[in-house]
Amino acid sequence: MKSNTPWWKSGVVYQIYPRSFYDSNDDGIGDIKGITAKLEYLSWLGIDAIWLSPVNTSPMYDFGYDISDYYDVDDCYGTLDDFMELIDQAHKLGIKIIMDLVVNHTSHMHKWFIESRSSKDNRRRDWYIWHEGKDGKVPNNWKSAFGGSAWEFDPHTGEYYLHSFLKEQPDLNWRNPDMRKSIYKMMRFWLDMGVDGFRLDVVNWFVKDKKFRNNPFTIKPFDPEKHKYDRNRPEVHDYIRELRSVVDEYENRMTVGEVFTLPPGSPVLAASFLGNDNDELHLTFDFSIMYRLWSARRFYNCIKKWYKAIPEGGWPCNVLSNHDQPRSRSRFMGGADSENRARVAAVFLLTIKGTPFLYYGEEIGMKNARLSRGDIVDPLGRRYWPVYRGRDCSRTPMLWNSRSNAGFSTVRPWLPVDSSYKNINVRAQMNDRYSMLNLYRNVLHLRRKHKALSEGEIFPVMKGINGVLAYMRVQGDEKFFIALNFTSKTKRVSEDERGQWRVMFSTHRTKYEHFTSLDMTLAPYEAMIVMRIGDL
């Protein structure tokens, strides 16, 4: 059904971690040509856009989130021509391309920072955040997200620079107008090339307190300060509106922001970056569900708070996994029931109101890999092992088939493939009509066909009490009822709405089964989508 709704509202976005998707040149690292080679698969699956984790030139201290050249592609991923070919081929299939915009910080090897640290009177000195220190010590108590002080002493000029992450990732000074103009110029470079949007990394961290005041202390063991002055500063919204105006120079483009907080999940803060009258970001992530235990009631409360926080005219987006967090199938646990839970979670993600973001491999039920200390390359994992094993366990190569290295590469990959690849892989699941992959494909295509599932309003029916979450999605004459059993027990669903109803999808029962009322029994971990087709 044709829709006039913007693609970023009605579509589905698929996140690719490029190092791990597909290796086209047999060096063990996924690359841009590898993504291009798999576009037909993604089109078959039914996604509408790809978000790429950074592919810009980088020394890879933080695997691409430390950019040294915003205008080029890193050699390990290919060339600028390869990227242009990816855009062209994706657009031919109706697939949009979203780049990761990492502009809270750069690499310490970026030419801007090399100039900035060269002298106190360099024209780019104020493009980064420098301070002379206090009584021979760091300027304040701000901590890096990766541990230790957020300040690094630079002996050449005798001052400290701020780094919210690694010391190789100095923070940009968003208060400097010339720096911002250079960021916007770079954005136009990629937009002119045909990029359809940007995902903004840690957007709520861009602006820091002018007075460099100390953060209040907390009693949390891994983050002993309340980030009052180094994050979430009110001035950031002025700069986001400015950035949005640049994107609005182009037709049909979008922005989505990572609003990361500790404790994770802050729907009100995330929603604030949508602005008023759609003048800031198009979408923002609220990560509340990523940090909730498996429970229908908890899931309901998360989306209830998220929808309530969204300003009028705003639009939610929803996500279960990404490159920084454990994969949802492992996070929701369940032992022998982990796949059943993953199926319920998939139907939930694809049928609640908002734009779904899928993480590569989620569609086949990939789990966190078990990696040894020697396998870990993530700087967080290497620093905090074994208390925290880092992010590599959710970044392992895509499982394409049951051959050596799961079909990702003909040589040893940069991270080991998960040991489950003999059974969990794309090739095997494409040929299994009851597989997780075909569940995703069927629901994605159903969603694309019916506007109520992609654009409609949502009305709760069962709010997670007794382990069942159920809701209506309604758009015009279309009406769907979705029922999700989060438990390992049979559950009764009874909603007083007579009519002719048809099962359009179920994890357990025959498609096109008919009901004359919404009075039914759900099997353990059953997820069902029912469409109203007429009156009695």
SVG drawing of the C-alpha trace seen along z (x, -y; Angstrom):
<svg xmlns="http://www.w3.org/2000/svg" viewBox="-23 -33 79 60">
<polyline fill="none" stroke="black" stroke-width="0.4" points="0.0,0.0 1.5,-3.3 2.2,-5.8 3.0,-9.5 4.6,-9.0 8.4,-9.8 10.4,-6.6 12.1,-7.1 8.7,-6.8 7.2,-3.8 10.5,-1.9 12.8,0.5 16.5,-0.3 19.1,2.4 22.4,1.6 25.6,3.1 28.9,3.2 31.0,3.2 34.0,5.1 31.7,8.0 29.2,8.2 31.0,9.8 34.6,9.9 34.9,9.5 38.7,9.5 39.8,12.3 41.6,10.2 39.4,11.2 37.7,7.8 34.3,7.0 34.2,4.2 32.0,2.0 32.1,4.3 30.9,7.0 27.9,5.0 27.1,4.3 27.4,8.0 24.7,8.7 22.2,6.0 20.0,8.5 19.7,10.5 18.7,7.3 16.1,6.5 14.7,10.0 14.5,9.6 12.5,6.5 14.5,3.7 14.3,0.1 17.5,-1.5 21.0,-0.6 22.8,-2.3 26.5,-1.8 28.8,-2.1 31.7,-4.3 33.6,-3.6 35.7,-6.8 39.5,-6.8 40.6,-5.9 43.6,-4.5 41.0,-2.2 41.8,-2.7 38.0,-2.5 37.3,-0.7 36.1,-3.6 34.6,-5.8 37.9,-7.7 37.9,-9.4 41.0,-10.9 39.6,-12.0 35.9,-12.8 36.1,-13.0 37.5,-9.5 36.9,-5.8 39.3,-3.7 41.5,-1.5 40.4,1.6 36.8,1.0 37.7,0.0 37.6,-3.3 35.4,-6.3 34.4,-4.8 33.3,-1.6 31.1,-3.7 29.6,-5.6 28.9,-2.3 27.2,-1.0 24.9,-4.1 24.1,-3.7 23.3,0.0 21.3,-0.4 19.2,-3.1 18.4,-1.0 16.9,1.5 15.0,-1.2 17.4,-1.0 18.6,-4.1 22.1,-4.6 22.6,-6.2 26.1,-7.1 27.4,-7.3 28.2,-10.9 30.9,-10.9 31.3,-14.5 31.5,-14.6 35.2,-13.9 37.8,-13.0 40.9,-10.9 44.0,-12.4 45.5,-11.9 42.9,-14.1 44.6,-17.1 42.4,-19.5 43.7,-18.1 47.3,-18.0 47.0,-21.7 45.1,-22.4 47.8,-20.9 50.7,-22.5 50.4,-25.9 48.1,-27.9 47.6,-30.5 46.9,-28.1 43.7,-29.0 42.2,-25.6 43.2,-25.6 39.7,-26.4 38.2,-23.7 38.9,-21.3 38.5,-21.7 41.7,-22.8 42.3,-23.8 45.4,-24.9 44.6,-22.7 44.0,-23.5 46.8,-23.6 49.0,-21.4 46.2,-18.8 43.4,-18.0 40.9,-20.8 38.0,-19.0 36.6,-15.6 35.1,-14.6 35.6,-11.0 36.0,-9.3 33.3,-6.8 36.2,-4.3 37.6,-4.8 39.9,-7.3 40.1,-11.0 38.6,-12.6 41.6,-14.9 45.0,-14.2 48.0,-16.4 49.8,-17.6 53.4,-18.5 54.0,-20.4 51.7,-23.3 51.4,-22.5 47.6,-22.2 45.0,-19.4 42.6,-18.4 39.2,-16.7 38.4,-13.2 35.0,-11.7 36.3,-8.3 39.8,-7.2 42.7,-9.7 43.0,-9.1 39.5,-10.6 39.8,-14.3 36.4,-16.1 35.5,-18.8 34.4,-22.2 30.8,-22.7 30.8,-26.2 33.2,-27.2 31.3,-28.5 34.1,-27.8 34.4,-24.2 30.6,-23.8 30.8,-25.3 33.4,-22.7 31.2,-19.9 28.3,-21.2 30.5,-21.4 31.5,-17.8 27.9,-16.8 27.0,-18.5 29.8,-16.5 28.2,-13.2 24.6,-14.5 25.7,-15.7 27.0,-12.2 23.6,-10.8 23.7,-9.7 20.1,-9.6 20.8,-10.5 23.0,-10.4 23.0,-8.6 24.6,-11.0 26.9,-9.4 26.4,-10.4 24.5,-13.5 23.7,-14.6 27.4,-14.8 28.3,-17.5 28.3,-20.5 30.1,-20.9 29.8,-23.4 31.5,-26.7 32.8,-27.0 34.1,-23.4 32.4,-22.8 32.9,-19.5 30.2,-16.9 28.4,-15.8 29.4,-12.4 27.2,-9.4 27.6,-6.0 27.5,-4.0 30.6,-1.8 31.4,-2.0 30.3,-5.6 30.8,-7.6 29.6,-10.9 26.3,-12.5 27.1,-13.9 25.5,-17.3 28.2,-19.4 29.9,-17.3 26.7,-16.0 23.1,-17.1 23.8,-20.8 20.8,-22.9 22.8,-24.8 23.1,-21.6 19.6,-22.0 20.6,-25.3 23.3,-23.5 21.1,-20.5 18.6,-22.9 21.4,-24.4 22.6,-21.0 19.0,-20.1 18.7,-23.1 21.7,-21.8 20.0,-18.5 16.8,-20.2 18.6,-21.8 18.1,-18.4 14.9,-16.5 13.9,-13.3 16.9,-13.0 16.8,-12.1 18.8,-12.2 18.6,-9.8 20.4,-10.5 22.1,-8.2 21.0,-9.8 23.1,-7.7 22.7,-8.1 23.7,-6.4 21.7,-4.8 20.7,-3.8 17.3,-4.6 15.8,-8.1 12.8,-8.6 12.2,-12.2 15.8,-13.2 15.8,-11.2 12.5,-12.8 13.8,-16.3 16.1,-16.0 13.1,-15.7 12.5,-19.4 9.3,-21.4 7.5,-21.3 10.0,-18.8 12.9,-21.3 15.7,-19.1 16.3,-15.4 13.9,-13.2 14.4,-10.3 16.2,-9.5 16.9,-6.2 15.6,-5.4 17.4,-2.3 15.1,-1.5 14.1,2.0 17.8,3.0 18.2,2.7 15.0,4.5 14.6,8.1 12.3,10.3 8.8,9.3 5.6,8.3 4.8,5.8 8.3,4.2 8.1,4.0 4.7,2.3 5.9,-0.2 8.9,-1.1 6.9,-1.9 4.2,-3.6 6.8,-6.0 8.5,-6.4 5.3,-7.3 4.2,-9.7 7.5,-11.6 7.4,-12.0 6.3,-15.6 3.3,-16.3 4.4,-15.7 7.3,-13.5 7.9,-9.9 9.4,-7.1 12.0,-4.6 12.7,-1.3 15.6,1.1 16.6,4.3 20.3,4.6 23.3,2.6 27.1,2.7 27.6,1.4 25.3,3.8 24.8,7.6 22.6,9.1 19.0,9.3 18.7,13.1 21.5,13.5 20.3,10.6 16.8,12.0 18.3,15.4 15.7,18.1 18.0,21.1 16.1,23.6 13.5,20.9 15.9,18.3 14.8,18.7 11.1,18.6 11.7,15.4 13.6,14.0 10.6,14.7 8.2,12.9 10.7,9.9 10.9,9.8 7.1,9.5 7.0,6.9 9.7,4.8 8.1,5.0 4.5,4.3 4.7,1.6 4.4,-2.1 7.7,-3.5 10.6,-2.9 12.3,0.5 16.1,0.7 17.5,4.2 21.1,5.2 22.8,7.4 22.3,11.1 19.3,10.4 17.1,11.7 18.7,15.2 18.8,15.2 22.5,14.6 23.7,14.8 26.7,13.3 29.8,15.2 31.9,16.8 35.4,15.2 38.6,15.8 40.7,13.1 43.1,13.5 40.3,12.9 39.2,9.5 40.3,6.4 37.8,3.9 39.7,1.5 36.9,1.7 37.0,5.5 40.8,5.5 40.8,3.0 38.1,4.5 38.3,8.2 36.9,10.4 34.5,8.1 33.4,6.7 34.1,8.5 33.6,5.6 31.6,5.2 33.2,7.8 30.9,10.6 28.1,8.8 30.3,7.7 31.4,11.1 31.1,12.0 27.7,12.5 26.8,16.2 26.1,16.7 26.4,20.5 27.7,23.6 31.1,23.6 34.4,22.5 34.2,19.2 30.5,19.2 30.9,18.0 32.1,14.6 35.6,14.9 37.9,17.5 40.6,16.6 40.6,16.2 38.3,13.3 39.2,10.3 37.0,11.9 36.1,15.6 32.7,16.6 30.2,17.8 30.3,21.6 26.6,21.9 27.1,21.2 26.6,24.8 22.9,24.5 22.3,20.7 23.1,19.2 21.3,17.5 21.6,20.3 19.9,22.9 17.2,20.5 16.3,19.3 15.3,22.9 13.3,23.4 9.8,21.8 9.6,21.9 13.0,20.3 13.7,17.1 14.8,15.5 11.5,16.3 9.6,15.0 11.4,11.6 10.8,11.7 7.1,12.5 6.4,9.9 8.5,7.3 6.6,7.9 3.3,7.8 4.3,4.6 5.2,3.1 1.9,4.2 -0.4,2.8 -0.1,-0.8 -1.7,-0.1 1.3,1.9 3.9,-0.7 2.1,-4.0 -1.0,-3.4 -1.8,-4.4 -1.4,-1.9 -4.0,-1.1 -3.1,1.1 -5.5,4.0 -3.5,6.2 -0.8,4.3 1.6,7.1 -0.3,8.3 -0.2,12.1 2.6,12.2 0.6,11.1 1.0,8.0 -1.7,7.2 -2.5,4.1 -4.4,2.8 -2.7,1.0 -5.2,-1.1 -4.9,-3.2 -8.0,-4.3 -10.1,-1.2 -7.3,1.2 -7.2,2.8 -4.8,5.3 -4.7,7.1 -1.3,8.3 -1.0,10.7 2.3,11.7 2.7,14.4 5.9,13.7 5.6,16.9 6.2,20.6 2.6,21.2 -0.7,21.3 -2.5,18.0 -6.1,16.8 -6.8,13.6 -10.3,12.2 -11.2,8.9 -14.8,7.9 -14.7,7.0 -16.9,9.1 -16.2,9.3 -14.4,11.3 -10.8,11.7 -8.1,13.5 -4.7,14.7 -2.1,13.0 0.9,14.4 1.5,16.7 4.5,18.4 2.3,21.4 -0.9,21.7 -2.0,21.9 -2.0,18.7 -5.5,17.4 -7.2,19.2 -10.5,17.2 -12.1,15.9 -15.4,14.2 -14.1,12.6 -10.9,11.9 -11.4,14.7 -8.6,17.2 -5.9,19.2 -2.2,18.4 0.4,21.2 3.5,20.7 5.6,18.0 3.1,17.5 3.1,14.3 0.1,13.6 -1.0,10.9 -4.7,10.8 -6.4,8.6 -10.0,7.5 -11.6,8.3 -15.2,7.4 -18.3,7.3 -20.4,10.3"/>
</svg>
